[in-house]
Each structure stands twice: as C-alpha cells, then as structure tokens.
Amino acid sequence: MPGSLTVVGTGIQLAAHLTPEARAAIEAADEVMYLMSDIVALQSIQRLNPNVRSLQELYEVGRKRVETYEAMTQTIVASVERGANVCVAFYGHPGVFAQPAHEAIRRLRDSGHTARMLPGVSTEDCLFADLGVDPGALGCQSYEATDFLMRRPTIDLSAALVLWQVGVVGNLAYAPEGDTSRLPVLVDYLCGVYPPEHEVVLYEAAPFPAVDPVVQRLPLTELADGNVTPATTLYVPPAAARRIDREMVARLGLGGRREDASGADGSA
C-alpha cells in the first residue's frame, strides 16, 4: 500500500549518535515528525529535511501520558494512511520508552503498510559505557520506576538494577519539570531489599560530546536528597555474590570447570 513509516532514534548526542541509516531515512522522507525538545537536535534534523513536524506540542501539563501517546500514534498513522512516506525521529533509542513508535508500527503493519524501526543509542547504552558496567558479566534488570513499584518484581540482588524515570516516579501525567514527591516511597521500598548504606548512582547521559555525564554516587538512604531531574536514571549495583547451581553445571556437562560461560565461580 502507498505510504510507509520508518522510526529512527537520534541517540543521546544527535551529532555523534545518529547512524548513517537513520540519517538516510530522514533525508528520504516526505515528512519527518520528531519528539525532542533540544533545539540543537531539531536544527540538525531540519538541515537534513526541512519538512518537519513536532509531536512535542501534543503534550499538555497534567494530561495523562497514555492519552498523549495515543494522540501521537493517531497522528503518525493518519499521515502514512494519506500516502506519505513518513520518518519519525525519537530521542535516544526509538524502541525504548517510546510507546507511540511501537503502536504506530503495529497498526500500520496490520493494515498492510510498510513500517520499520531502526536502532539507536539509548540512555542505558551510555550508562554502561560511562559507569563501566558490563550487563553480560553480572546481569542487569531494567524497569520503569513507577511500574517497578506497582508490580514489585522479584529482584536478583546479584545482578544490577536500572530504574528509569525516577524523576517522575508515581506520576502518570506529563510533568516536564519532574515530580519527586513520591521518591521517598521508592527509597523506602529499596531499603527493604538492599542494605540502607548500599551505594547507588544517579545518572544522566551527556547530551553533547564536550559535556561530562552526571554521576552522583550516594548511599541508598540519601537517594531522595540527591539532584534528581526528569532525565535521571537510577543505577543500583549488585549487593550479593552470584552463585552457581552445581546440578545444572553437571547437566550441561561442565563439571570439573571452575568458571561458567561468563567467568563467574561460586556454588549453590
């Protein structure tokens, strides 16, 4: 069918993180929609394709984010259904905390249109690099902060924990300035799982190549006193040693070797 959708990510540092594939998609589109508030990033997009349209204007202070996401999805789908080859640029990775991207692709594919997503650099990718964290070495659990509290998943203390959007935890509406009023609830819950003195990291990826990332290390009990913004991600390092299941080691035929596939040792 006529009309198509390509969803791309601009990365965290657009000039450095925008992939050649994403750049080509932006340049070739009939219409480019974007969701970003950085004027420098916007100007970069406009230089690649002057036919741009903001989705940011669909946000309203106090409006539930889920309602805004639906409005964005409908806007994207309607443009493609009119026959346009649309490229939508999201900040960071277009598939990470970008519900409209996934939903627009699903609806358009269901109706017979071509729709695809290209990968990008996310905040978590930057976190791994800046903090020297290898998720393959110790494992990593990653949750949206409000959803984490509402569902209370089982936490593996031997793996790292990443919590997104702690600057608006407990707030389901659009809050551009952030809302940390419920942050103590998160701290209280985590202190019931981790040692209160456990060191955690408040992290913000650097938006420009010449700028350092924000890295605040502090005890868990002092988390609510840290400088938390809407861009803050919480990193909680492992608080327990990993264990190996010797029975499973035997079933895998790895008996007699001290290390597992990632180099860990221990016993269970």
C-alpha positions as a Markdown table, in Angstrom:
| # | Residue | x | y | z |
|---|---|---|---|---|
| 1 | Met | 0.0 | 0.0 | 0.0 |
| 2 | Pro | 1.2 | 3.6 | -0.6 |
| 3 | Gly | 2.6 | 5.3 | 2.4 |
| 4 | Ser | 5.2 | 3.9 | 4.8 |
| 5 | Leu | 6.8 | 4.5 | 8.2 |
| 6 | Thr | 10.4 | 4.4 | 9.3 |
| 7 | Val | 11.0 | 5.1 | 13.0 |
| 8 | Val | 14.5 | 6.2 | 13.9 |
| 9 | Gly | 16.4 | 7.2 | 17.1 |
| 10 | Thr | 18.6 | 10.3 | 17.2 |
| 11 | Gly | 20.7 | 8.9 | 20.1 |
| 12 | Ile | 21.6 | 11.0 | 23.1 |
| 13 | Gln | 24.1 | 13.1 | 21.3 |
| 14 | Leu | 22.5 | 13.6 | 17.9 |
| 15 | Ala | 25.5 | 14.8 | 16.0 |
| 16 | Ala | 27.6 | 11.9 | 17.2 |
| 17 | His | 25.0 | 9.2 | 17.7 |
| 18 | Leu | 22.7 | 9.5 | 14.6 |
| 19 | Thr | 23.5 | 6.5 | 12.4 |
| 20 | Pro | 24.1 | 6.7 | 8.6 |
| 21 | Glu | 21.0 | 4.5 | 8.1 |
| 22 | Ala | 18.8 | 6.8 | 10.3 |
| 23 | Arg | 20.2 | 9.9 | 8.5 |
| 24 | Ala | 19.3 | 8.5 | 5.1 |
| 25 | Ala | 15.8 | 7.7 | 6.3 |
| 26 | Ile | 15.3 | 11.3 | 7.4 |
| 27 | Glu | 16.6 | 12.7 | 4.2 |
| 28 | Ala | 14.4 | 10.5 | 2.0 |
| 29 | Ala | 11.1 | 11.0 | 3.9 |
| 30 | Asp | 8.2 | 13.0 | 2.5 |
| 31 | Glu | 7.5 | 14.2 | 6.1 |
| 32 | Val | 9.6 | 14.0 | 9.3 |
| 33 | Met | 7.9 | 14.0 | 12.7 |
| 34 | Tyr | 10.1 | 14.4 | 15.8 |
| 35 | Leu | 9.8 | 14.1 | 19.5 |
| 36 | Met | 12.6 | 16.1 | 21.2 |
| 37 | Ser | 12.9 | 19.4 | 23.0 |
| 38 | Asp | 16.6 | 20.1 | 22.2 |
| 39 | Ile | 16.8 | 23.0 | 19.8 |
| 40 | Val | 20.2 | 21.9 | 18.5 |
| 41 | Ala | 18.9 | 18.5 | 17.7 |
| 42 | Leu | 15.9 | 20.0 | 16.0 |
| 43 | Gln | 18.1 | 22.2 | 13.8 |
| 44 | Ser | 20.2 | 19.2 | 12.8 |
| 45 | Ile | 17.0 | 17.4 | 11.7 |
| 46 | Gln | 15.8 | 20.4 | 9.8 |
| 47 | Arg | 19.1 | 20.6 | 7.9 |
| 48 | Leu | 18.5 | 17.0 | 6.7 |
| 49 | Asn | 14.9 | 17.5 | 5.8 |
| 50 | Pro | 13.0 | 20.9 | 6.1 |
| 51 | Asn | 9.6 | 19.2 | 6.0 |
| 52 | Val | 9.4 | 18.6 | 9.8 |
| 53 | Arg | 6.6 | 18.5 | 12.3 |
| 54 | Ser | 6.7 | 18.3 | 16.1 |
| 55 | Leu | 4.9 | 15.8 | 18.2 |
| 56 | Gln | 6.0 | 17.6 | 21.3 |
| 57 | Glu | 3.1 | 20.0 | 21.0 |
| 58 | Leu | 0.7 | 17.1 | 21.8 |
| 59 | Tyr | 1.9 | 17.1 | 25.4 |
| 60 | Glu | -0.2 | 19.0 | 27.9 |
| 61 | Val | 0.8 | 19.6 | 31.5 |
| 62 | Gly | -1.3 | 17.4 | 33.8 |
| 63 | Arg | -2.6 | 15.3 | 30.9 |
| 64 | Lys | -2.1 | 11.5 | 31.3 |
| 65 | Arg | 0.9 | 10.4 | 29.3 |
| 66 | Val | -1.1 | 7.4 | 27.9 |
| 67 | Glu | -3.6 | 9.9 | 26.3 |
| 68 | Thr | -0.8 | 11.8 | 24.7 |
| 69 | Tyr | 0.8 | 8.7 | 23.4 |
| 70 | Glu | -2.4 | 7.7 | 21.7 |
| 71 | Ala | -2.7 | 11.1 | 20.1 |
| 72 | Met | 0.9 | 10.8 | 18.8 |
| 73 | Thr | 0.1 | 7.3 | 17.4 |
| 74 | Gln | -3.0 | 8.5 | 15.6 |
| 75 | Thr | -1.1 | 11.5 | 14.1 |
| 76 | Ile | 1.6 | 9.2 | 12.7 |
| 77 | Val | -0.8 | 6.6 | 11.4 |
| 78 | Ala | -3.0 | 9.2 | 9.7 |
| 79 | Ser | -0.1 | 10.7 | 7.8 |
| 80 | Val | 1.0 | 7.4 | 6.5 |
| 81 | Glu | -2.5 | 6.4 | 5.5 |
| 82 | Arg | -2.7 | 9.6 | 3.4 |
| 83 | Gly | 0.1 | 8.1 | 1.3 |
| 84 | Ala | 3.1 | 9.9 | 2.8 |
| 85 | Asn | 6.5 | 8.1 | 3.4 |
| 86 | Val | 6.9 | 9.2 | 7.0 |
| 87 | Cys | 10.0 | 9.2 | 9.2 |
| 88 | Val | 9.6 | 9.7 | 12.9 |
| 89 | Ala | 12.6 | 10.6 | 15.0 |
| 90 | Phe | 12.6 | 9.9 | 18.7 |
| 91 | Tyr | 15.2 | 10.9 | 21.2 |
| 92 | Gly | 17.6 | 8.1 | 22.2 |
| 93 | His | 16.5 | 4.6 | 21.0 |
| 94 | Pro | 13.1 | 4.7 | 19.3 |
| 95 | Gly | 12.1 | 1.5 | 20.9 |
| 96 | Val | 12.9 | 2.3 | 24.5 |
| 97 | Phe | 10.1 | 4.1 | 26.4 |
| 98 | Ala | 8.5 | 5.1 | 23.1 |
| 99 | Gln | 5.1 | 3.5 | 23.1 |
| 100 | Pro | 3.8 | 5.5 | 20.1 |
| 101 | Ala | 6.6 | 4.1 | 18.0 |
| 102 | His | 5.7 | 0.5 | 18.7 |
| 103 | Glu | 1.9 | 1.1 | 18.5 |
| 104 | Ala | 2.1 | 3.0 | 15.2 |
| 105 | Ile | 4.2 | 0.3 | 13.6 |
| 106 | Arg | 1.8 | -2.4 | 14.8 |
| 107 | Arg | -1.3 | -0.7 | 13.5 |
| 108 | Leu | 0.3 | 0.1 | 10.1 |
| 109 | Arg | 1.6 | -3.4 | 9.6 |
| 110 | Asp | -1.9 | -4.7 | 10.4 |
| 111 | Ser | -3.4 | -2.5 | 7.7 |
| 112 | Gly | -0.8 | -3.6 | 5.1 |
| 113 | His | 1.6 | -0.7 | 5.2 |
| 114 | Thr | 5.4 | -1.0 | 5.3 |
| 115 | Ala | 6.6 | 0.0 | 8.8 |
| 116 | Arg | 10.0 | -0.5 | 10.4 |
| 117 | Met | 12.2 | 0.7 | 13.2 |
| 118 | Leu | 15.9 | 1.4 | 13.1 |
| 119 | Pro | 18.0 | 1.1 | 16.3 |
| 120 | Gly | 19.6 | 4.0 | 18.2 |
| 121 | Val | 21.7 | 4.8 | 21.2 |
| 122 | Ser | 19.8 | 4.9 | 24.5 |
| 123 | Thr | 20.5 | 6.3 | 27.9 |
| 124 | Glu | 21.2 | 2.7 | 29.2 |
| 125 | Asp | 23.8 | 2.3 | 26.5 |
| 126 | Cys | 25.5 | 5.4 | 27.6 |
| 127 | Leu | 25.2 | 4.3 | 31.3 |
| 128 | Phe | 27.0 | 1.0 | 30.5 |
| 129 | Ala | 29.9 | 3.0 | 28.9 |
| 130 | Asp | 30.2 | 5.8 | 31.4 |
| 131 | Leu | 29.9 | 3.6 | 34.5 |
| 132 | Gly | 32.0 | 0.8 | 33.2 |
| 133 | Val | 29.1 | -1.7 | 33.6 |
| 134 | Asp | 29.0 | -4.9 | 31.5 |
| 135 | Pro | 25.5 | -6.4 | 31.7 |
| 136 | Gly | 26.9 | -9.7 | 30.4 |
| 137 | Ala | 29.2 | -10.1 | 33.4 |
| 138 | Leu | 26.7 | -9.8 | 36.2 |
| 139 | Gly | 23.3 | -9.5 | 34.6 |
| 140 | Cys | 21.0 | -6.5 | 34.6 |
| 141 | Gln | 17.4 | -5.8 | 35.5 |
| 142 | Ser | 15.8 | -2.8 | 33.9 |
| 143 | Tyr | 12.4 | -1.3 | 34.8 |
| 144 | Glu | 10.4 | 1.9 | 34.6 |
| 145 | Ala | 10.3 | 3.2 | 38.2 |
| 146 | Thr | 6.6 | 3.6 | 38.7 |
| 147 | Asp | 5.9 | 0.2 | 37.1 |
| 148 | Phe | 8.6 | -1.3 | 39.3 |
| 149 | Leu | 6.8 | -0.2 | 42.4 |
| 150 | Met | 3.4 | -1.1 | 41.3 |
| 151 | Arg | 4.3 | -4.7 | 40.2 |
| 152 | Arg | 7.2 | -5.3 | 42.7 |
| 153 | Pro | 9.0 | -7.9 | 40.6 |
| 154 | Thr | 11.4 | -10.3 | 42.3 |
| 155 | Ile | 14.8 | -8.6 | 42.5 |
| 156 | Asp | 18.1 | -10.6 | 41.9 |
| 157 | Leu | 20.5 | -8.9 | 44.3 |
| 158 | Ser | 23.4 | -10.5 | 42.5 |
| 159 | Ala | 22.6 | -8.5 | 39.3 |
| 160 | Ala | 22.5 | -4.8 | 38.6 |
| 161 | Leu | 19.2 | -2.9 | 38.7 |
| 162 | Val | 18.4 | 0.1 | 36.4 |
| 163 | Leu | 15.3 | 2.2 | 37.1 |
| 164 | Trp | 14.2 | 4.7 | 34.5 |
| 165 | Gln | 12.2 | 7.9 | 35.1 |
| 166 | Val | 12.8 | 8.1 | 38.8 |
| 167 | Gly | 12.3 | 11.9 | 38.5 |
| 168 | Val | 8.6 | 11.4 | 37.9 |
| 169 | Val | 8.0 | 8.2 | 39.9 |
| 170 | Gly | 4.4 | 7.8 | 40.8 |
| 171 | Asn | 3.2 | 10.5 | 38.4 |
| 172 | Leu | 1.4 | 9.2 | 35.3 |
| 173 | Ala | 0.8 | 12.7 | 33.9 |
| 174 | Tyr | 3.1 | 14.9 | 31.8 |
| 175 | Ala | 5.4 | 16.7 | 34.3 |
| 176 | Pro | 8.2 | 18.5 | 32.3 |
| 177 | Glu | 9.8 | 19.9 | 35.4 |
| 178 | Gly | 9.7 | 16.5 | 37.2 |
| 179 | Asp | 7.9 | 15.3 | 40.3 |
| 180 | Thr | 10.0 | 13.8 | 43.1 |
| 181 | Ser | 7.2 | 14.0 | 45.7 |
| 182 | Arg | 6.9 | 10.2 | 45.8 |
| 183 | Leu | 10.6 | 9.5 | 45.6 |
| 184 | Pro | 10.8 | 8.6 | 49.3 |
| 185 | Val | 8.3 | 5.8 | 48.6 |
| 186 | Leu | 10.9 | 4.3 | 46.2 |
| 187 | Val | 13.7 | 4.8 | 48.7 |
| 188 | Asp | 11.7 | 3.1 | 51.5 |
| 189 | Tyr | 10.9 | 0.1 | 49.3 |
| 190 | Leu | 14.5 | -0.3 | 48.1 |
| 191 | Cys | 15.8 | -0.1 | 51.7 |
| 192 | Gly | 13.6 | -3.1 | 52.5 |
| 193 | Val | 15.5 | -5.1 | 49.8 |
| 194 | Tyr | 19.0 | -3.6 | 49.8 |
| 195 | Pro | 21.3 | -2.6 | 52.7 |
| 196 | Pro | 20.4 | 1.0 | 53.5 |
| 197 | Glu | 24.1 | 2.0 | 53.2 |
| 198 | His | 24.4 | 0.4 | 49.7 |
| 199 | Glu | 25.9 | 2.9 | 47.3 |
| 200 | Val | 23.7 | 3.8 | 44.3 |
| 201 | Val | 24.2 | 6.1 | 41.3 |
| 202 | Leu | 22.0 | 8.9 | 40.0 |
| 203 | Tyr | 23.0 | 9.1 | 36.3 |
| 204 | Glu | 22.3 | 11.4 | 33.4 |
| 205 | Ala | 23.9 | 10.9 | 30.0 |
| 206 | Ala | 25.8 | 13.8 | 28.5 |
| 207 | Pro | 23.7 | 15.5 | 25.8 |
| 208 | Phe | 26.8 | 16.9 | 24.0 |
| 209 | Pro | 30.2 | 15.5 | 23.1 |
| 210 | Ala | 32.1 | 18.1 | 25.2 |
| 211 | Val | 29.9 | 17.7 | 28.3 |
| 212 | Asp | 30.6 | 15.1 | 31.1 |
| 213 | Pro | 27.7 | 12.9 | 32.2 |
| 214 | Val | 26.1 | 13.5 | 35.6 |
| 215 | Val | 27.2 | 10.8 | 38.0 |
| 216 | Gln | 26.1 | 11.1 | 41.6 |
| 217 | Arg | 27.2 | 8.3 | 44.0 |
| 218 | Leu | 25.4 | 8.3 | 47.3 |
| 219 | Pro | 24.1 | 5.8 | 49.9 |
| 220 | Leu | 20.6 | 4.5 | 49.2 |
| 221 | Thr | 19.2 | 6.2 | 52.3 |
| 222 | Glu | 20.2 | 9.6 | 50.8 |
| 223 | Leu | 18.8 | 9.0 | 47.4 |
| 224 | Ala | 15.8 | 11.4 | 47.9 |
| 225 | Asp | 18.3 | 14.1 | 48.8 |
| 226 | Gly | 20.2 | 13.8 | 45.5 |
| 227 | Asn | 19.8 | 16.0 | 42.5 |
| 228 | Val | 17.0 | 14.1 | 40.6 |
| 229 | Thr | 15.6 | 15.5 | 37.4 |
| 230 | Pro | 13.3 | 14.1 | 34.7 |
| 231 | Ala | 16.4 | 12.9 | 32.9 |
| 232 | Thr | 17.8 | 10.9 | 35.9 |
| 233 | Thr | 18.2 | 7.2 | 35.7 |
| 234 | Leu | 19.0 | 5.2 | 38.9 |
| 235 | Tyr | 21.7 | 2.5 | 38.8 |
| 236 | Val | 21.8 | 0.1 | 41.7 |
| 237 | Pro | 24.9 | -2.1 | 41.7 |
| 238 | Pro | 24.7 | -5.8 | 42.7 |
| 239 | Ala | 24.6 | -6.3 | 46.5 |
| 240 | Ala | 25.2 | -10.1 | 46.7 |
| 241 | Ala | 27.6 | -12.6 | 45.3 |
| 242 | Arg | 26.5 | -14.8 | 42.4 |
| 243 | Arg | 26.0 | -18.5 | 42.9 |
| 244 | Ile | 26.3 | -21.4 | 40.6 |
| 245 | Asp | 23.9 | -24.3 | 40.5 |
| 246 | Arg | 26.2 | -27.3 | 40.6 |
| 247 | Glu | 23.4 | -29.6 | 39.5 |
| 248 | Met | 22.8 | -27.6 | 36.4 |
| 249 | Val | 26.6 | -27.4 | 35.8 |
| 250 | Ala | 26.6 | -31.2 | 35.7 |
| 251 | Arg | 23.6 | -31.4 | 33.4 |
| 252 | Leu | 25.4 | -29.1 | 31.0 |
| 253 | Gly | 28.5 | -31.3 | 31.0 |
| 254 | Leu | 30.6 | -28.6 | 32.5 |
| 255 | Gly | 31.7 | -30.5 | 35.6 |
| 256 | Gly | 35.3 | -30.0 | 36.6 |
| 257 | Arg | 35.4 | -26.4 | 35.3 |
| 258 | Arg | 35.5 | -23.7 | 38.0 |
| 259 | Glu | 34.1 | -20.9 | 35.8 |
| 260 | Asp | 30.8 | -20.6 | 33.9 |
| 261 | Ala | 30.4 | -19.1 | 30.5 |
| 262 | Ser | 30.9 | -15.6 | 31.8 |
| 263 | Gly | 33.8 | -16.3 | 34.0 |
| 264 | Ala | 32.0 | -16.5 | 37.4 |
| 265 | Asp | 32.6 | -19.0 | 40.1 |
| 266 | Gly | 30.8 | -20.0 | 43.3 |
| 267 | Ser | 28.5 | -22.7 | 44.4 |
| 268 | Ala | 24.8 | -23.3 | 45.3 |
